[in-house]
Amino acid sequence: MTIKRTFTRTKAAGYSHRPSTRTKARQLSVANEVFDDIHHSVAAANIVILATPVYTFEGLFTEISDSLPDGCIVTDVGSTKNLAHKWAAARLPSRVNYVGSHPIAGSEQRGVEYCRDDLFYGAACILTTTPKTNPQAVKTLENFWKKIGCVVKKMAPAQHDKVFANVSHVPHIVAASLVNANKDPDLQYAGKGFMDTSRIASGPASIWSDILLTNSKNTVKGIEKVIKQLENIKDAIASKDTNKIRKLLEMARAKRAALIEYKLRSEDIS
């Protein structure tokens, strides 16, 4: 929808393997054309964007490889990148160019019926590249994401996965664990703070299991760091160490205040 609004001379084509999704997509006019054949959907593409669970990428790269036009750019909106780059190198032909994309946008909702044409406005988008990535393809994608409203940054795939394990993947696990740690009757009394803290636990399990398993080492390290922090404050509470409790809470408050200030300064809050 954003592409249709922004690039008025560009044709946006969509594909889904589910007939019900194709029907909804046509009813909502999310693309100029919605295909029921994946090969036909990419046959005339300048840019192909995969918006599917990460573990499907390898199979999709293989499936579309022979149908992609020469010079086509293939990208994705997956939340992990190391394996995506490896699969692309192994499965895509050398006549096309792969660049990883990760727009930091979206919600816990899943399905074409939750589409919005302003989803990417003001959001960061990470492009992941290797020394073998085509510079012109990177420039083309950078311009693409900027025109639909994103602030574009670049990272190596390994750096991306390390960073987002800590700031995205582990927070999802913490939110899920917070919900699972409570009994259903007690949850009825949860207030806005609990709802805000646990919102991302509503994300689709199938998508998030792929994210966690394709970035397992970094995610496990991140979990261990959170456990260490929980142990620190648990020990302080158990020993009634007021000063340590206040120090730990104030440290978190100050770091979050600095984060908000940075986000406001860089206009990176959506």
C-alpha positions in Angstrom: 0.0 0.0 0.0 2.9 2.3 0.8 4.5 1.5 -2.5 1.3 2.3 -4.4 0.9 5.6 -2.7 4.6 6.7 -3.0 5.6 5.3 -6.3 2.7 6.2 -8.5 4.4 4.9 -11.7 5.5 1.6 -10.2 3.4 -1.6 -10.2 3.2 -3.4 -6.9 2.6 -7.1 -7.3 1.8 -9.5 -4.4 1.8 -13.2 -3.9 0.5 -15.6 -1.2 0.2 -19.3 -1.2 -3.1 -19.0 0.7 -6.2 -18.4 -1.4 -7.9 -16.7 1.6 -5.0 -14.2 1.9 -5.1 -13.5 -1.9 -8.8 -12.8 -1.6 -8.4 -10.4 1.3 -5.5 -8.7 -0.5 -7.5 -8.1 -3.6 -10.5 -6.8 -1.5 -8.2 -4.3 0.3 -6.3 -3.3 -2.9 -3.0 -3.8 -1.2 -1.3 -4.2 -4.5 -1.9 -3.5 -8.2 -2.0 -7.2 -8.9 -2.1 -10.3 -6.7 -0.8 -13.5 -8.2 -1.6 -17.1 -7.4 1.7 -18.3 -9.0 4.9 -17.3 -7.3 6.9 -17.6 -10.5 4.7 -15.2 -12.4 4.7 -12.8 -9.5 8.5 -12.2 -9.7 9.0 -12.6 -13.5 9.0 -8.9 -14.2 10.3 -7.6 -10.9 13.0 -5.0 -10.3 12.8 -5.6 -6.5 11.5 -8.7 -4.8 10.7 -8.4 -1.0 10.1 -11.5 1.1 7.8 -10.9 4.0 7.5 -14.4 5.4 8.9 -16.3 8.4 12.7 -16.5 8.2 12.9 -20.3 7.9 11.0 -20.1 4.6 13.6 -17.9 2.9 15.9 -20.8 1.8 13.1 -22.6 0.1 11.7 -19.4 -1.5 15.1 -18.4 -2.8 15.4 -21.8 -4.5 11.8 -21.7 -5.8 12.0 -18.3 -7.5 15.7 -18.4 -8.6 15.0 -19.4 -12.2 12.1 -16.9 -12.6 14.0 -13.8 -11.5 15.0 -11.3 -14.2 18.7 -10.4 -14.7 19.8 -7.6 -12.3 16.8 -8.0 -10.0 17.3 -7.1 -6.4 16.0 -9.6 -3.8 15.6 -8.4 -0.2 13.4 -9.4 2.8 12.0 -7.9 6.0 13.2 -10.6 8.3 14.5 -10.0 11.8 17.6 -12.1 11.5 20.2 -11.8 8.8 23.2 -14.2 9.1 21.4 -17.2 7.7 19.5 -15.2 5.1 22.8 -14.0 3.6 24.1 -17.6 3.5 21.0 -19.0 1.9 20.9 -16.2 -0.7 24.6 -16.8 -1.6 23.8 -20.6 -2.0 20.4 -20.5 -3.6 20.1 -17.3 -5.7 21.8 -17.0 -9.1 24.8 -14.7 -9.5 22.8 -12.6 -12.1 20.6 -11.1 -9.3 21.6 -9.1 -6.2 20.6 -9.8 -2.6 20.6 -7.2 0.1 19.2 -7.8 3.6 16.5 -5.3 4.9 15.0 -5.0 8.3 12.5 -2.2 8.8 12.0 -1.7 12.5 8.2 -1.3 12.2 5.1 -3.4 12.6 3.0 -4.6 15.5 2.0 -7.8 17.2 -0.8 -8.3 14.7 -0.5 -10.7 11.8 -2.4 -10.8 8.5 -3.1 -8.7 5.5 -6.2 -7.2 7.1 -3.9 -5.3 9.5 -2.1 -3.5 6.7 -1.4 0.3 6.9 0.1 2.6 4.3 1.9 4.7 7.0 3.7 1.8 8.7 7.2 2.8 7.8 7.0 6.5 8.3 9.7 7.6 10.7 10.9 4.0 11.3 14.5 2.9 11.1 15.4 0.3 8.4 18.7 -1.6 8.6 20.3 -2.7 5.4 22.7 -5.7 5.8 25.6 -6.1 3.4 28.8 -8.2 3.0 31.9 -7.3 1.0 30.3 -9.1 -2.0 27.1 -7.1 -1.9 26.5 -5.0 -5.1 26.9 -1.3 -4.1 24.4 -0.1 -6.7 21.8 -2.5 -5.3 22.4 -1.1 -1.8 22.0 2.4 -3.1 18.8 1.5 -4.9 17.3 -0.1 -1.8 18.5 2.8 0.4 16.6 5.2 -1.8 13.6 2.9 -1.9 13.3 2.7 1.9 14.0 6.4 2.4 11.2 7.3 -0.1 8.6 5.3 1.9 9.6 7.1 5.1 12.4 5.1 6.7 15.7 6.3 8.3 18.2 3.9 6.7 21.3 2.5 8.5 23.7 -0.2 7.4 25.3 -3.1 9.3 27.1 -6.4 8.6 24.8 -9.4 9.1 26.6 -10.7 12.2 26.5 -7.2 13.9 22.8 -6.9 13.1 22.0 -10.3 14.7 24.0 -9.5 17.8 22.4 -6.1 18.3 18.9 -7.2 17.7 19.2 -10.3 19.9 19.6 -7.8 22.8 17.1 -5.1 21.8 14.4 -7.1 20.1 14.6 -10.9 20.5 15.3 -11.0 24.2 12.7 -8.4 25.1 10.1 -10.7 23.3 11.2 -13.6 25.5 11.1 -11.5 28.6 7.5 -10.3 27.8 6.4 -13.9 27.1 8.0 -15.1 30.3 6.4 -12.4 32.3 3.0 -13.5 31.1 3.7 -17.2 31.6 4.9 -16.5 35.2 1.4 -15.3 36.2 -1.8 -17.4 36.7 -4.8 -16.6 34.5 -7.0 -15.3 37.5 -4.2 -12.9 38.6 -3.8 -11.5 35.1 -7.3 -10.2 35.2 -6.0 -7.5 37.6 -3.2 -6.4 35.3 -3.0 -2.7 34.7 -1.7 -0.5 31.9 2.0 -1.0 33.0 1.7 -4.8 32.6 -0.2 -4.5 29.3 2.5 -2.1 27.9 5.3 -4.4 29.1 3.8 -7.6 27.8 2.3 -6.3 24.5 4.9 -7.9 22.3 4.1 -11.3 23.8 1.1 -11.3 21.5 3.4 -11.7 18.4 2.7 -14.9 16.3 4.6 -17.9 17.7 5.4 -19.3 14.3 7.3 -16.1 13.3 9.0 -15.7 16.6 10.2 -19.3 16.9 11.9 -18.8 13.5 13.5 -15.6 14.7 14.8 -17.1 17.9 16.1 -20.3 16.3 17.9 -18.4 13.5 19.7 -16.3 16.1 20.0 -18.8 18.9 23.6 -18.1 20.1 23.2 -14.4 20.4 19.7 -14.8 22.0 21.0 -17.2 24.6 23.8 -14.8 25.5 21.2 -12.0 25.8 19.0 -14.2 28.1 22.0 -14.9 30.3 22.7 -11.1 30.7 19.0 -10.5 31.7 19.2 -13.4 34.2 22.3 -11.9 35.8 20.5 -8.6 36.2 17.4 -10.3 37.7 19.7 -12.2 40.1 21.3 -8.9 41.1 18.1 -7.2 42.0 16.7 -10.4 43.6 19.7 -10.6 45.9 19.3 -6.9 46.8 15.6 -7.4 47.6 16.2 -10.6 49.6 18.9 -8.9 51.7 16.8 -5.7 52.0 19.7 -3.7 50.6 17.8 -0.4 49.9 20.8 1.4 48.4 21.5 -1.4 45.9 17.9 -1.6 44.9 17.7 2.2 44.3 21.0 2.1 42.4 19.9 -0.6 40.0 16.5 1.1 39.4 18.1 4.5 39.0 20.6 3.1 36.5 17.7 1.7 34.4 15.7 5.0 34.7 18.7 7.1 33.6 19.6 4.8 30.7 16.0 4.8 29.4 15.8 8.6 29.7 19.0 8.9 27.7 17.5 6.5 25.1 14.3 8.5 24.8 16.3 11.7 24.4 18.4 10.1 21.6 15.3 8.9 19.9 13.6 12.3 20.0 16.8 14.0 18.8 17.2 11.6 15.9 13.4 11.6 15.1 13.4 7.8 15.5 10.3 7.3 17.6 7.3 5.9 15.8 
